[in-house]
Amino acid sequence: MDLGMQGRTAAIIGASSGIGKAIAAGLAEEGVNLFLMSRDQGNLDQAAKEIGGRSAVEIATRSTDSTDAASVNAAAAAAADRFGTTHVLVFSAGHRMRRLDRQILWEDEDWIADVDIKTFGMLRTVRAFLPHIPADGTGRIIVVGGMAGSIVWHGALTHGLNNAAVEHVGRYLAADLADTGITVNTLVPGLVGVEWRQGWAQTMAEKNSKSLNEFLADYSRSLGILAGRWAQPEEVAHVAVFLASDRAQYVNGASLVIAGGQSVNAR
């Protein structure tokens, strides 16, 4: 299926690994030029090298901190200087669990730091890039949230707060931008086998004297994941690529759950 995105440009924050990197690779396969952002320039350049080795598109990178408005604004300006128009903006910034103690007992600074990187980071990024997103029906904003925003995931209070917030903010933005033709949608992935989680799973499997596949199957079932496994980042990226295309022009203000059936609450 030709998604009709050849020659367009996507700006992706959180692109050095995980879901953001997979989305970047998926868009590049459709001929979309990339402006990749994350805090770690080394990992970002490695991601760009890997993607560029498989897809003949233009790729630019810039170290960007979603908690710093000046950094985000400078990135948006750099993307505009390089590509002019940003047709697709993907916000996939965030981080793994800070620590496993009870989050209700954290200091204010720790709560604020978690919210700053994702919820406020999303707002900063949209604000900075919005002047460069076209109002001709090709403009797309895609936000990566997560199932912790709609179910109680043990120890993930601030993740839940962030994911619920960005999902609802996405609806407000969809309404705000409706007259421009820019669509705003949120991806809601469940358990995804991103890099850091792979190491955790291997450790847990060994601790429980199970193979990795046995542990993942048992753990997935305990969470009510009907598929009996976690998602690959590429499976989330497939949905993002569709949302970025003209085929999804009538999808707006939506939250697309990609969780292997977890949302039916089979537990």
C-alpha positions as CSV (number, residue, x, y, z in Angstrom):
1,M,0.0,0.0,0.0
2,D,1.4,3.4,-1.0
3,L,1.0,5.7,1.9
4,G,1.9,8.8,-0.1
5,M,4.5,10.3,2.2
6,Q,7.6,10.2,0.0
7,G,9.6,13.4,0.5
8,R,7.8,14.6,3.6
9,T,9.6,15.4,6.8
10,A,9.1,14.0,10.3
11,A,10.5,15.4,13.5
12,I,10.7,12.9,16.3
13,I,11.8,13.5,19.9
14,G,12.8,10.4,21.8
15,A,14.2,8.9,18.7
16,S,17.5,7.4,19.9
17,S,15.9,4.2,21.1
18,G,12.7,2.2,21.7
19,I,9.4,3.2,20.2
20,G,10.7,6.6,18.9
21,K,13.5,4.9,17.0
22,A,11.2,2.3,15.6
23,I,8.7,5.0,14.4
24,A,11.6,6.9,12.8
25,A,12.7,3.7,10.9
26,G,9.1,3.0,9.8
27,L,8.7,6.5,8.4
28,A,12.0,6.3,6.7
29,E,10.9,3.2,4.9
30,E,8.1,5.3,3.4
31,G,10.5,7.9,2.1
32,V,10.0,10.4,4.9
33,N,13.0,12.6,5.8
34,L,13.9,12.7,9.5
35,F,14.9,15.2,12.1
36,L,15.8,13.1,15.1
37,M,16.0,14.4,18.7
38,S,16.9,13.1,22.1
39,R,19.2,14.1,24.9
40,D,22.0,11.6,24.1
41,Q,23.7,12.7,20.9
42,G,25.8,9.6,20.7
43,N,22.9,7.2,20.8
44,L,21.0,9.5,18.4
45,D,23.8,9.5,15.9
46,Q,23.9,5.7,16.1
47,A,20.2,5.4,15.5
48,A,20.5,7.8,12.5
49,K,23.4,5.6,11.1
50,E,21.3,2.4,11.4
51,I,18.2,3.9,9.8
52,G,20.2,5.6,7.1
53,G,21.8,2.3,6.2
54,R,18.4,0.9,5.3
55,S,16.6,3.9,3.9
56,A,17.8,6.5,1.4
57,V,16.3,9.6,3.1
58,E,17.8,12.7,4.6
59,I,18.4,12.5,8.3
60,A,19.5,15.3,10.7
61,T,20.0,14.9,14.4
62,R,20.1,17.3,17.3
63,S,20.6,16.8,21.0
64,T,17.3,18.1,22.6
65,D,16.1,18.3,26.2
66,S,12.3,18.3,26.4
67,T,12.5,19.9,29.9
68,D,14.3,23.0,28.4
69,A,12.2,25.4,26.3
70,A,15.3,27.0,24.8
71,S,16.6,23.6,23.7
72,V,13.3,22.6,22.2
73,N,12.9,26.0,20.5
74,A,16.4,25.8,19.0
75,A,15.6,22.3,17.7
76,A,12.5,23.5,16.0
77,A,14.4,26.3,14.4
78,A,17.1,23.9,13.2
79,A,14.5,21.6,11.7
80,A,13.0,24.5,9.9
81,D,16.4,25.7,8.6
82,R,17.2,22.2,7.3
83,F,13.8,21.0,5.9
84,G,11.5,24.0,6.0
85,T,8.3,22.1,6.8
86,T,7.6,19.5,9.5
87,H,4.7,17.4,8.2
88,V,4.8,14.9,11.1
89,L,5.7,15.6,14.7
90,V,6.2,12.6,17.0
91,F,6.6,13.0,20.7
92,S,8.0,9.9,22.3
93,A,10.2,11.4,25.1
94,G,10.2,9.9,28.5
95,H,12.3,7.6,30.7
96,R,12.2,4.4,32.6
97,M,11.1,4.0,36.2
98,R,13.2,6.3,38.4
99,R,13.2,3.8,41.3
100,L,10.8,1.3,42.7
101,D,9.8,2.8,46.1
102,R,6.3,4.2,46.8
103,Q,5.9,7.2,44.6
104,I,3.4,8.9,46.9
105,L,6.3,9.3,49.3
106,W,8.6,11.0,46.8
107,E,9.7,14.6,47.2
108,D,8.0,17.2,45.1
109,E,11.1,17.5,43.0
110,D,10.9,13.9,41.8
111,W,7.2,14.2,40.9
112,I,7.8,17.4,39.0
113,A,10.9,16.0,37.2
114,D,8.8,13.1,35.8
115,V,5.9,15.4,34.7
116,D,8.3,17.9,33.3
117,I,10.0,15.6,30.8
118,K,6.7,14.2,29.3
119,T,3.6,16.2,29.9
120,F,5.2,19.6,29.8
121,G,7.8,18.4,27.4
122,M,5.0,17.5,25.0
123,L,3.5,20.9,25.3
124,R,6.8,22.6,24.7
125,T,7.5,20.5,21.7
126,V,4.2,21.1,20.1
127,R,4.4,24.8,20.8
128,A,7.8,25.1,19.2
129,F,7.1,23.1,16.1
130,L,3.5,24.2,15.4
131,P,4.5,27.2,13.2
132,H,6.3,24.8,10.9
133,I,3.5,22.2,10.5
134,P,1.5,22.7,7.3
135,A,-2.2,23.5,7.4
136,D,-2.9,21.7,4.1
137,G,-4.2,18.4,5.5
138,T,-0.8,16.7,5.7
139,G,0.1,18.0,9.2
140,R,0.2,15.3,11.9
141,I,1.0,15.3,15.6
142,I,1.5,11.8,17.2
143,V,2.0,11.4,20.9
144,V,3.2,8.2,22.6
145,G,1.3,7.6,25.8
146,G,0.8,4.2,27.5
147,M,-1.6,1.9,29.2
148,A,-0.5,3.1,32.7
149,G,-2.7,6.1,32.0
150,S,-5.9,4.0,32.0
151,I,-5.0,1.0,34.3
152,V,-3.1,0.8,37.6
153,W,0.3,-0.5,36.8
154,H,2.2,-1.4,40.0
155,G,4.7,1.3,40.9
156,A,4.0,3.5,38.0
157,L,2.1,6.4,39.5
158,T,3.9,9.2,37.7
159,H,3.9,7.2,34.5
160,G,0.1,6.9,34.8
161,L,-0.2,10.6,35.5
162,N,1.9,11.4,32.4
163,N,0.2,9.0,30.1
164,A,-3.3,10.1,31.2
165,A,-2.3,13.7,30.8
166,V,-0.8,13.5,27.4
167,E,-3.7,11.5,26.1
168,H,-6.3,14.1,27.3
169,V,-4.1,17.0,26.2
170,G,-4.1,15.4,22.7
171,R,-7.9,15.6,22.6
172,Y,-7.7,19.3,23.5
173,L,-5.1,19.9,20.8
174,A,-7.2,18.0,18.3
175,A,-10.1,20.4,18.9
176,D,-7.8,23.5,19.0
177,L,-6.2,22.6,15.7
178,A,-9.2,21.2,13.9
179,D,-9.6,24.2,11.6
180,T,-6.0,23.9,10.4
181,G,-6.4,20.3,9.2
182,I,-3.6,19.2,11.6
183,T,-4.6,15.9,13.3
184,V,-3.5,15.0,16.8
185,N,-3.6,11.3,17.9
186,T,-2.2,9.3,20.8
187,L,-0.7,5.9,20.7
188,V,-1.4,3.8,23.9
189,P,1.0,0.9,23.9
190,G,1.0,-1.7,26.6
191,L,4.0,-3.8,27.5
192,V,6.7,-3.2,24.9
193,G,10.0,-4.9,24.6
194,V,12.2,-1.8,24.4
195,E,15.9,-2.1,25.1
196,W,16.0,-1.5,28.9
197,R,13.0,-3.8,29.5
198,Q,14.8,-6.7,27.7
199,G,17.5,-6.7,30.3
200,W,15.0,-6.6,33.1
201,A,13.1,-9.5,31.6
202,Q,16.2,-11.7,31.3
203,T,17.1,-10.9,34.9
204,M,13.6,-11.8,36.1
205,A,13.6,-15.0,34.1
206,E,16.8,-16.2,35.6
207,K,15.6,-15.2,39.1
208,N,12.5,-17.4,38.6
209,S,14.4,-20.3,36.9
210,K,12.5,-19.9,33.7
211,S,13.5,-19.4,30.1
212,L,12.9,-15.8,28.8
213,N,9.9,-16.9,26.7
214,E,8.4,-18.8,29.6
215,F,8.8,-15.8,31.9
216,L,7.3,-13.4,29.4
217,A,4.4,-15.6,28.6
218,D,3.5,-16.0,32.3
219,Y,4.1,-12.3,33.1
220,S,2.0,-11.2,30.1
221,R,-0.9,-13.5,31.2
222,S,-0.7,-12.1,34.8
223,L,-1.2,-8.6,33.3
224,G,-4.2,-9.8,31.2
225,I,-2.4,-9.5,27.9
226,L,-4.4,-11.8,25.6
227,A,-1.6,-12.1,23.1
228,G,0.6,-13.8,25.8
229,R,3.7,-11.7,24.9
230,W,4.9,-8.2,24.8
231,A,4.9,-6.0,21.7
232,Q,7.8,-5.3,19.6
233,P,8.6,-1.6,19.1
234,E,8.0,-2.1,15.3
235,E,4.4,-3.1,16.0
236,V,3.7,0.2,17.6
237,A,5.5,2.0,14.8
238,H,3.3,0.4,12.2
239,V,0.3,2.2,13.7
240,A,2.2,5.5,14.0
241,V,3.2,5.3,10.3
242,F,-0.5,4.8,9.3
243,L,-1.5,7.8,11.5
244,A,1.2,9.9,9.8
245,S,-0.2,9.1,6.3
246,D,-3.0,10.5,4.2
247,R,-4.8,7.2,4.8
248,A,-5.5,8.4,8.3
249,Q,-6.8,11.9,7.4
250,Y,-10.1,11.3,9.1
251,V,-8.6,9.9,12.4
252,N,-8.3,12.8,14.8
253,G,-8.4,13.1,18.6
254,A,-8.1,9.3,18.9
255,S,-6.3,7.1,21.4
256,L,-5.2,3.9,19.6
257,V,-4.6,1.1,22.1
258,I,-1.8,-1.3,21.0
259,A,-1.7,-3.7,24.0
260,G,-2.4,-7.2,22.8
261,G,-5.8,-7.3,24.3
262,Q,-4.9,-6.0,27.7
263,S,-7.5,-3.3,27.5
264,V,-10.4,-5.8,27.7
265,N,-9.4,-6.5,31.4
266,A,-9.5,-10.2,31.1
267,R,-7.9,-10.6,34.5
